[in-house]
Amino acid sequence: MGYNLIPLIKPRTIPPLDDSFRPAVLWNHAFLDGVRNSKKSVPLSIAIKKEDDSISVYKTQIFSDKSNRRVGQSIAAACLPLLKGF
């Protein structure tokens, strides 16, 4: 994909066994901060229906302008495999 609009964030505490480790949660927080600060966000909800007919819903925000829409859609697509295990 090659999207690097938000750089990986270096954690405050560096793990001794992997000094290049960058937690995904720090990138996610930076992305959501960027979306909120842009004042051009739109809501995104992803619903997954499970075998027992229960439904899990993940709600977030993505960029609304066309230049950043592909990034938001890519992130949403990346979330789907994670939500499948809900």
Backbone hydrogen bonds, N-H to C=O, Kabsch-Sander energy under -0.5 kcal/mol:
donor,donor_aa,acceptor,acceptor_aa,energy
14,I,12,R,-0.6
18,D,15,P,-0.9
21,F,18,D,-1.6
26,L,23,P,-0.9
27,W,23,P,-1.1
28,N,24,A,-2.6
29,H,25,V,-2.4
30,A,26,L,-2.0
31,F,27,W,-2.7
32,L,28,N,-2.7
33,D,29,H,-2.3
34,G,30,A,-2.2
35,V,31,F,-2.3
36,R,32,L,-2.6
37,N,33,D,-2.8
38,S,34,G,-1.2
39,K,35,V,-0.6
39,K,36,R,-1.0
40,K,35,V,-0.7
42,V,62,I,-2.5
44,L,60,T,-2.7
46,I,58,Y,-2.6
48,I,56,S,-2.9
50,K,48,I,-0.5
50,K,54,S,-3.2
53,D,50,K,-1.9
56,S,48,I,-2.7
58,Y,46,I,-2.9
59,K,57,V,-0.5
60,T,44,L,-2.8
62,I,42,V,-2.4
64,S,40,K,-3.7
65,D,40,K,-0.5
68,N,65,D,-1.2
69,R,65,D,-1.0
70,R,66,K,-0.7
72,G,68,N,-1.9
73,Q,69,R,-2.7
74,S,70,R,-2.3
75,I,71,V,-2.3
76,A,72,G,-2.4
77,A,73,Q,-2.6
78,A,74,S,-2.1
79,C,75,I,-1.5
80,L,76,A,-1.0
82,L,78,A,-0.5
83,L,79,C,-2.3
84,K,80,L,-1.5
85,G,81,P,-0.5
85,G,82,L,-0.7
86,F,83,L,-2.0
